[in-house]
Amino acid sequence: MPYRVHRFDLRMSKDQGNLQRFLNSLRGEVIAVVPNVTMGPFWAHKVDFVLVVEKIET
């Protein structure tokens, strides 16, 4: 089975609707959503983007 990896840049406080529309627009099966967590000022954690792994039907 082939897989496709998508990168979705986001702000956690504003892009919930955009992420939902993106996930619903995928044709294949979503296998994993992997967040990229970084450290901000004062040890605050921040998610810059997520990687979405999609299993494509052949």
NUBA-556855 format. One record per atom (N, C-alpha, C): residue number from 1; residue in one letter; atom name; x, y, z. Coordinates in steps of 0.2 Angstrom, whole numbers, plus 2048, in hexadecimal, padded with zeros to 3 digits. Each point is the difference from the previous one (the first is absolute). Layout:
BEGIN
   k r  a  c1  c2  c3
 NUM a CA   X   Y   Z
...
This chain:
BEGIN
   k r  a  c1  c2  c3
   1 m  N 804 7FA 800
   1 m CA 7FC 806 800
   1 m  C 804 806 800
   2 p  N 7FF 805 7FC
   2 p CA 804 806 800
   2 p  C 7FD 805 805
   3 y  N 805 804 803
   3 y CA 7FE 805 805
   3 y  C 802 807 7FD
   4 r  N 7FC 805 803
   4 r CA 802 807 7FE
   4 r  C 800 804 807
   5 v  N 806 804 800
   5 v CA 800 804 807
   5 v  C 7FF 807 7FE
   6 h  N 7FC 803 803
   6 h CA 7FE 807 7FF
   6 h  C 802 804 806
   7 r  N 803 806 7FF
   7 r CA 802 805 805
   7 r  C 7FA 805 801
   8 f  N 7FE 802 806
   8 f CA 7FB 805 801
   8 f  C 802 805 805
   9 d  N 802 806 7FE
   9 d CA 802 805 804
   9 d  C 7FA 803 804
  10 l  N 800 801 806
  10 l CA 7FB 802 804
  10 l  C 801 804 806
  11 r  N 7FB 804 803
  11 r CA 801 803 806
  11 r  C 7FA 7FC 804
  12 m  N 802 7FD 806
  12 m CA 7FB 7FC 803
  12 m  C 7FA 804 802
  13 s  N 800 807 802
  13 s CA 7FB 804 802
  13 s  C 7FB 802 7FB
  14 k  N 802 800 7F9
  14 k CA 7FC 803 7FB
  14 k  C 7FE 7FB 7FA
  15 d  N 804 7FA 7FF
  15 d CA 7FF 7FC 7FA
  15 d  C 7FD 7FA 801
  16 q  N 7FC 7FF 805
  16 q CA 7FC 7FA 801
  16 q  C 7FB 7FE 7FB
  17 g  N 7FD 805 7FD
  17 g CA 7FB 7FF 7FB
  17 g  C 804 7FF 7F9
  18 n  N 805 803 7FF
  18 n CA 804 7FE 7FA
  18 n  C 803 7F9 800
  19 l  N 802 7FE 806
  19 l CA 803 7F9 801
  19 l  C 7FA 7FB 7FE
  20 q  N 7FA 802 803
  20 q CA 7FA 7FB 7FF
  20 q  C 7FE 800 7F9
  21 r  N 800 805 7FC
  21 r CA 7FF 800 7F9
  21 r  C 805 7FC 7FC
  22 f  N 806 801 802
  22 f CA 806 7FD 7FD
  22 f  C 7FF 7F8 801
  23 l  N 7FF 7FE 806
  23 l CA 7FF 7F9 801
  23 l  C 7FA 7FD 7FD
  24 n  N 7FB 803 800
  24 n CA 7FA 7FE 7FC
  24 n  C 800 800 7F9
  25 s  N 805 804 7FD
  25 s CA 801 800 7F9
  25 s  C 804 7FA 7FD
  26 l  N 804 7FD 805
  26 l CA 804 7FA 7FD
  26 l  C 7FC 7FA 7FE
  27 r  N 803 7FD 7FB
  27 r CA 7FC 7FA 7FD
  27 r  C 802 7FA 803
  28 g  N 806 7FF 802
  28 g CA 802 7FA 803
  28 g  C 7FF 800 808
  29 e  N 803 7FB 803
  29 e CA 7FF 7FF 807
  29 e  C 806 803 804
  30 v  N 7FE 804 805
  30 v CA 805 804 804
  30 v  C 803 7FA 805
  31 i  N 807 800 7FF
  31 i CA 803 7FB 805
  31 i  C 803 803 806
  32 a  N 802 806 7FF
  32 a CA 803 803 806
  32 a  C 800 808 7FF
  33 v  N 800 803 806
  33 v CA 801 808 800
  33 v  C 806 801 805
  34 v  N 805 802 7FD
  34 v CA 806 801 804
  34 v  C 802 808 801
  35 p  N 7FF 802 806
  35 p CA 802 807 802
  35 p  C 807 802 800
  36 n  N 802 806 7FE
  36 n CA 807 802 801
  36 n  C 800 805 806
  37 v  N 802 7FE 805
  37 v CA 800 804 806
  37 v  C 807 804 802
  38 t  N 800 806 800
  38 t CA 806 804 802
  38 t  C 7FF 804 806
  39 m  N 806 802 803
  39 m CA 800 804 806
  39 m  C 800 807 7FE
  40 g  N 7FB 804 803
  40 g CA 800 807 800
  40 g  C 803 804 805
  41 p  N 7FF 806 801
  41 p CA 803 804 806
  41 p  C 7FD 7FD 806
  42 f  N 803 800 806
  42 f CA 7FE 7FE 806
  42 f  C 7FE 7F9 800
  43 w  N 803 7FC 7FC
  43 w CA 7FF 7F9 800
  43 w  C 7F9 7FE 7FE
  44 a  N 7FC 804 7FC
  44 a CA 7FA 7FF 7FE
  44 a  C 800 7FC 7FA
  45 h  N 7FC 7FB 7FF
  45 h CA 800 7FB 7FB
  45 h  C 7FC 803 7FA
  46 k  N 802 7FF 7FA
  46 k CA 7FC 802 7FA
  46 k  C 800 7FB 7FB
  47 v  N 7FA 7FF 7FC
  47 v CA 800 7FC 7FB
  47 v  C 800 804 7F9
  48 d  N 805 7FF 7FC
  48 d CA 801 804 7FA
  48 d  C 7FD 7FD 7FA
  49 f  N 800 7F9 800
  49 f CA 7FC 7FD 7FA
  49 f  C 7FF 7F9 802
  50 v  N 7FC 7FD 7FC
  50 v CA 7FF 7F8 801
  50 v  C 801 7FD 7FA
  51 l  N 802 7FA 800
  51 l CA 801 7FB 7FA
  51 l  C 7FA 7FB 801
  52 v  N 7FD 800 7FA
  52 v CA 7FA 7FB 7FF
  52 v  C 802 7FB 7FC
  53 v  N 800 7FA 802
  53 v CA 802 7FA 7FC
  53 v  C 7F9 7FD 7FD
  54 e  N 800 800 7FA
  54 e CA 7F9 7FD 7FC
  54 e  C 802 7FA 7FD
  55 k  N 7FC 7FB 800
  55 k CA 801 7F9 7FD
  55 k  C 7FB 801 7FA
  56 i  N 803 7FF 7FA
  56 i CA 7FD 801 7F9
  56 i  C 7FE 7FA 7FE
  57 e  N 7F9 7FF 7FE
  57 e CA 7FE 7FA 7FD
  57 e  C 802 800 7F8
  58 t  N 802 7FA 7FE
  58 t CA 802 7FF 7F9
  58 t  C 7FB 7FD 7FC
